[in-house]
Amino acid sequence: MAQRHPLPVAFCALALVAGASLSGTTASASPQTGQLASVLGTSLPASPIAAAKLPTTAEVKAAKEDPTALQAMVERVESLIFDASHRVAEAEVAALSDQESATAAQEVLAERNAAAEDARRNAKAAEKYYEESQEAVGQLAGDLYRNAGVNPAVSALLTQSDSNDVLYKTSTMTALASNRARTLATADEAANLWSAWKDYAAACEQAAEEAAGISAAALDEAEREQASYEAALAEQERSRDELVGQLATLRETTAREEAERIEAREAEEREQQLAQAREQAPEIAPAAVPEPAAEAPAVPTPPPAVPDSEPAPSVITRPTPTKTPAPTQAPSPDVAPPTQTATPKPAPTKTAAPKPTKTATPKPSPTKTAAPKPAPTKTATPKPKPTKTAAPAPAPKPKPTPKPTPPPAPAPAPGSGSSAYEPAISWAVNIANDDRYTYLYGGNPPWQFDCSLFTQGAFRQGGVSLPRTSTQQYHSAPVKVPLSQLKRGDLVFSTSNGGSSFYHVAIYMGNGQVVHARNPSAGISVTPLSWVNNIHSYGVRY
């Protein structure tokens, strides 16, 4: 009997070999799957099991001779068909979940690389600030050495004989001492700041290297699961036609009739799952499930920002005070006293010698104006211009410690309602109807998309900025809506862990239809809502 039917036997052997290979791949990949799930906060389903052995043609013919055996064989063949479909669905979930994890790992890697680059730039700025502060300390030390430990500005102040400048001398002496202390303190601060930024840059480099390793491992795991999915899909395609043909033989119908009946049962099962998801959602949406924190390499808090200005000079130059002329009061109608215009005293000119030479300037006599009339005539007095001296430069103050930058939030849409989602749906449907656009894990715009990159590109047409991954798009949405209250333009999601993370997203078009980038075999298309497997009980609205 076996020699009369070599093709089915060979096919069964091939299926067993493929199943064994698939099972071996799954077993070897399990530790990596668990490791990545713990690192990236994603719970991954188990890989599909090996396919069961198909019945032979002889077994099918023998079953037709006994009604009980016939019924048992029909149930067996149908079970094999549905089990193969479930294995493909599970393999698809695993592949998409791992791809979501790989995309999230790449996002973390990009953030760590940006942090490392910023840390390197700030470390260089801190080094320059340290060198400038050292130059200021060296200048101060040189001045003190050349003047026997006395600041030349202090000597100039002590030798001045102007008794009217006592308060100024006192305040200037205090400022000089304070400025010298600040110069030394700034040098210490600059040294500590440079050391802190060097350590922080090293930590950022280490975090970036670890993130690169995690990202590479996630990509490898995603490729393995993708290969498992493709193997399960190929096995289903090889066996489904034969099993449907066996059903037609057992029931004495046509293969087309049996295929339509199987498809109807699968559609009914999907509708039941969708109805169950609708029933699970309460009337009031619960608080958003917190996005799982990926156990990515942590980066310490950055040090204080490096000041932009150079360290302050160690010598303060005396500014020239300027007196403001007093305002002249208007005379009363009865008495008209003469108006006296005050002339400011010009400041003495300081020379570079240790003993300043004071240049006297005669004070102009006030001009008295007779007032025969109620309004006196004002006589302008020439005002000597005081000598301008550079004001002391204040010591730089370190900028406050910057707070850690939170994850960027999606930009708000310029409009709401149809102005946001109608352009998105129109663009998405046009892409789905164009065979030039295909599905690719990770995406490669403008011609290849994965599910979240597809929704991101669609909503960009309406001015709405969505984050990159499906999980981020769910948790960043301002409104969560149960499936029973979906509206056109809402997003729906697939989850394998109750909503902690998501591996697929689709755009709801209304009337029970969605448009989405599905997988490499199905591509980008419009399907019933029930075709979104493992659909979450809540969608979101932007």
Salt bridges, closest charged atoms under 4 A:
GLU59 OE1 - ARG76 NH1 3.68
GLU78 OE2 - ARG251 NH2 2.76
GLU78 OE2 - ARG261 NH2 2.86
GLU78 OE1 - ARG265 NH1 3.21
GLU117 OE1 - ARG120 NH2 2.59
ASP118 OD1 - ARG121 NH2 2.75
ASP143 OD1 - ARG146 NH2 2.48
ASP162 OD2 - LYS358 NZ 3.56
ASP165 OD2 - ARG318 NH2 2.37
GLU205 OE2 - ARG120 NH1 2.03
GLU221 OE1 - ARG224 NH2 2.68
GLU235 OE1 - ARG87 NH2 3.54
GLU252 OE2 - LYS64 NZ 3.71
GLU258 OE1 - ARG251 NH1 3.01
GLU258 OE1 - ARG261 NH2 2.75
GLU260 OE2 - ARG256 NE 3.44
GLU266 OE2 - ARG240 NH1 3.23
GLU269 OE2 - HIS86 NE2 3.11
ASP308 OD2 - LYS399 NZ 2.56
GLU422 OE2 - ARG488 NE 2.78
ASP434 OD2 - ARG436 NH2 2.71
ASP450 OD2 - ARG468 NH2 2.95
ASP490 OD1 - ARG541 NE 2.86
